[in-house]
Amino acid sequence: MSSFLVILKNKRQGALSNDLLTNHVTYLKSLRQQGSLKLCGPFVDNDSAVMVFQSERAEDVEDLVNNDPFIYEKYYQSYEIKEFFEANDENNWLVDVPQTKGNMID
């Protein structure tokens, strides 16, 4: 499984209805139950938000994001998906991962 960071951008201020929020939260709960959504939340600046997914492929994450009511209702008008290496005790905080150009610091 790979880890993906999604940044939701270009929020339409003042466009949040109770129905949209309810639909979004229901969707997030289903993603969480499936095990694909690890965490999410808005940034303090209230202009963008973050989601962290576990998935086999970036295309699957893109499908999940596109099915979020916040995206298909254009509450957030754009997003960015970035695959990242999760550093933790299980992988020795990536100490043993080759530091190759393009995916880690040389």
C-alpha positions, 0 to 999 in steps of 0.5 A: 500500500502506498500513502497519498496526500491530497490537498483540496484547494480554491475553496468557494467561501460562503458556499457551504450548506448543511446538506453539502456538509452532511453528504461530505461527512457521510462520504468521509465516514464510508472511506474511513470504514473501507480503510482508505482514508487515514485522516483529513481536515481543513487548514487553519487558514480556512482556504484549503484542506488535507486528506491522507489515503492508503491505496495501491494506485494514485488513480484509485485515490483520484476516483475517491477524491472525485466522488467526494461531494466537496469536489463534485459540487465544486466547493473545492475547485481543485486538488493536488495528489502527492504520493509520499513515503510514510516514515515510522518505526516499522520501516526504521524511519526510512533510514534503510530506504535508498536515497535516490534522486527524484524520490528522496533527498540526495 
